[in-house]
Amino acid sequence: MAQSLESIPNNVDLSSDRRLQRALEQWQPNFLSWWNEVGPEGFQAHQIYLRTAISVETDGWAHFDYVRMPEYRWGIFLEPKSDRKIGFGDNLGRPVWEEVPGEHRNALRRIIVTQADTEPASVEQQRLLGKTCPSMYDLRNIFQVNVEEGRHLWAMVYLLHRYFGRDGREEADELLARRSGTGDKPRILNTFNEPIDDWLSFFMFAMFTDRDGKYQLAALAQSGFDPLARTTRFMLTEEAHHLFVGESGVDRVVQRCGELMAAGKDPRKEHAVPLEMIQKYINFWFSLSLDLFGGEVSSNAADFFAAGLKGRFREDTLEEHKAMGETYHLEVPEDGKLVEQEVPLRNAMNEVLRDEYVKDCQRAVDRWNKTLVRAGNTGLTLSLPHRRFHRAVGPCAGCFFDLEGRLISEAEFKAHEAEWLPTAEDRAYVKSLMHPVIERGKVASWIAPPAKGINGMPGDYEYVKPPEA
Ligand code: BYC
């Protein structure tokens, strides 16, 4: 049975806003049709041990129980209001906006729609993965991620319906009409049209692509448009689990491979993922996710910052908030060579955010390398490719770079491509490992068991119950 509008947990006083209620009442059945059509396939009637946010209080945002996914209570939560002032840009120090300022309406709608579009896209990308889960624990985790992406869509749709009138409603409808990977109505950002048809790709996506989400949401959490800032602040609390699923998922694949190698065994023969293949998947998903920050030099980013719509990571902890008169140093390809460029800092805001992201990704890679050592290996390491490698957005798009970021010819790139990026054979091999393991406490051959269970439960807890139970 589908949820009624009254049952939507919220802290936006939904019951007192008739116009908003009517708009959401119309949208909700379409959301559920979308969920049933392209949401997780094969498990809609199962009972999943899920976390639901029922309030913003400390004991309310992580309520655990068995739920059938179509009955999940997708709530609308904004962090409570505080006495915020605009924290950066030309409007620094002015009161935050409670309604959309006319001059920033288009930019804000565009940002919100772009953010919103990624949420259903990722659910669509992952819809078949339940059928090949490596354990019941992982099965539960992917569904947790999926329902929360659904809630993040609700969060953005609330903003569109509440603050953008008719065109907001139209945009909300379009969010359910686009489909990841389709030719005629693809999702907006490139990475969200990539197929995710094996679990190694899923863990990489949750590690690298969801992490772009963390940084974009953190930048929007600084926004002078207060409803957006308060919404994204709350979304960030959920995002942490998604990142954990990705980072620890890759870590467990590395651990399994590392343990086999330390025992003198060939991971391939043991139906695990060889280290060089893990590295190629890192190269692929990291480079694809770097594109999500936009071009290195962007007048859009400068305008968003100047207006006070999108800040830097933890802008509120920085000392200077105008970013005027400062420059950012870049190396970009021009006429077949790399040239140095000084650009106004505001125009480099995408790159400034990408810097923070790269540091965070490096931290995770360092952790995976420690796992290799702990498993008994010496001299084996994983690494991030240079940020110029394999880019499809920004000045490096259309040029060719090696893993160290050196400009090379297309012929050189092609000669090494199979060492650097997953080949069709690699993908076929990884896919060949994907057999469902859903017996309690068991895990697939290619991944180590989780270090601990969810919400203090044991690793072999019955996280997913069949429909008849
Ligand atoms: N693909 O000025 P530029 C998440 C377009 S993930 C395709 O360099 P800008 C999640 C761009 O639109 C976080 N097109 O870029 C993760 C522009 O087009 P126009 C999602 C791209 O505007 C996992 C042109 O290229 N949130 O939450 O500074 C699971 C020149 O662009 C791409 C957001 O993205 C691309 N990758 O920055 C679930 C936050 N990149 O104007 C969820 C909102 C650029 O020429 N979005 N283009 O037609 C933004 O702030 C900005 O739109 C971007 C782009 C940072 C994405």
Residues whose N, C-alpha, C, O or C-beta is under 5 A from the ligand:
A	BS01	BYC	I111 T114 Q115 T118 E119 S122 I188 L189 N190 T209 D210 D212 G213 Q216 D291 L292 F293 G294 G295 V297 S298 S299 N300 A301 V393
